[in-house]
Amino acid sequence: MTAGPGSSATGQLRVGVLGAGVIATADYGVLPNMRHIAGKARVTAIADTVPGRAQAVAERFGIPQAFGSLADMLATADIDAVANLTPIPVHAELSLQILAARRHLVTEKPLPGSTSGVLGPARRVTALSGSRSGSGARWTRRYDGLRIDVTADDNTAMLLDFGDSCFGLADGTFNMHATRAPRLEVFGREGTLVMHYNTNETGPNPPVELYQAATPGPHGRRGGWAELDLGHLDRGQQHVDRVRRALLIEHLADCVREGREPELGLARARHVLEIMIKAMESARTGAAVDLDTSFAVTPA
């Protein structure tokens, strides 16, 4: 996100959507859920390079203007911001064009496909990566009737070094059909924090659990699982479940209106991107790789 023109006289952020594919149109996507944030933002234009696609989506969702290119949308449409929902390889180039046109920007992850020219952080990464499907065309997907051979690695494990003997383990795989493991566990000398689900998931366990380690002394704390009252989070979770992918647009609108920085800004985005790229380097070379990017951490 960056500085740009203000919102319209109605107080709504006027948004142009770049890319009329699945992320824009699926039930969990941006456009079907804009109605939940109608008081904050509205989509006034859409652009896509596939002939006829932007116009078809504009008619389906009642969007006033449709364009066949980003350049035409930036030159003609009355928009304050652009949601870049394009494929990963063109994220950086198109995002820079949007920023050069002095429009606010919200972009799907990752920011670009490399850190070249873009440039609680980790300090180095070690990784193992490969494919469980053999050599050549490793596995096949069908998309819009086309058979697509996928040759990228489909099984990656990473070890992150945060310094001071603090480590993190992360995995990314297409080989796990199901798991009952928590999405995130944090272990420390004072206890354990367990997060069972993503924001769009539910299940039999509480969303968050906390184990508190025992503390010494006559008035010390007994170790055990704490009773947590998470009722204050229910309303926020219900809003996330309802808004879904349009949450990106809502957060941008809130930041513009209130003049504040986004929760997840450029510094964090490029740090995560570097971790992904350096993990592939580590897997290829068999060595730990230092990380160059960082970001400021605001104390709670």
Residue, then its C-alpha position, 0 to 999 in steps of 0.5 A: m500500500t502507498a500514498g495516493p488520492g483520497s477516497s470519493a466524496t461518498g467516503q467509499l474507496r473506489v477500487g479497480v480490480l486487476g485480474a478477473g480470475v478465480i481469486a476475484t470471482a470464486d465464492y471465497g474471493v473478492l467480488p462476491n463478498m464486497r457487499h459486506i463492506a459496501g460502506k467502506a469500498r466499492v469496485t468501480a472498474i475491472a481489467d483483464t487481458v483475456p479478451g471478454r473476461a473483464q466485461a463478462v465479470a463486470e456484467r455479472f457483478g454490476i461493475p460500471q467499467a471494464f478494461g482489457s489492460l491495466a494501462d487503460m484502467l489507470a488512464t480512464a477509470d475513476i479509482d483510488a486503489v487497485a487490487n492486484l489479483t494477477p498471476i505471481p510472475v507479473h506481480a512486481e511489474l504491474s504493482l510498480q505501474i499501479l504505484a507509479a500512477r499514484r494509486h493505493l495498492v493491495t496485492e496478493k502474495p507473494l509480492p513479486g517472483s524474486t527480490s531483484g530490485v525490490l528489496g520478528p525477522a529470521r536471520r537464516v534458513t536451512a531447507l530440504s526440498g524436492s518432489r515425491s512424484g519422480s522426475g520430469a512432469r511430476w504431477t498433473r492438474r486440469y484447469d479450464g480443460l487444459r492438462i498442465d504438467v507441474t514441475a515445481d517442488d511439491n515437498t519442502a521443509m524449512l528450519l528458520d534461525f531467529g537468533d538467540s537459539c530461537f528456531g522455527l520449523a515450517d513445511g509446505t507440501f501438496n502431499m498431505h491429504a489430511t492432518r489433525a495436527p495444529r496449524l501452529e505451535v509455539f514452545g518456550r521456557e514459560g509454556t506452549l501456545v497452540m493454534h489449531y485452525n486457520t481463520n477460515e477453519t473450525g473443528p472440535n478443538p478450541p481455536v487457541e490453547l495455552y500451557q503455562a509452565a510451573t514457576p518455583g517458590p511458595h507462591g509459584r504457579r502450578g503448571g497446566w493448561a490454562e482456561l482461556d475465555l476467547g469470547h471477545l474474539d468471536r465477533g471478529q472471527q465471524h466477520v472474517d468468515r463472512v468477508r473472506r477475501a474482501l478482507l484485503i480491500e476492507h483493510l486497505a480502506d481502513c488504512v486509507r481512511e484512518g491514515r495508518e500503516p497496514e498490519l502486513g506491509l512491504a518490509r514483512a512481505r519482502h522478508v517472507l519472499e526472501i525466506m522462500i527464495k533462500a530456502m530453495e537455495s539452501a535445498r539446492t546447496g545443502a547449506a544454511v543461507d543468511l537472510d538480508t532483509s528485516f523489519a521493525v517489530t513494535p512491542a505489544 
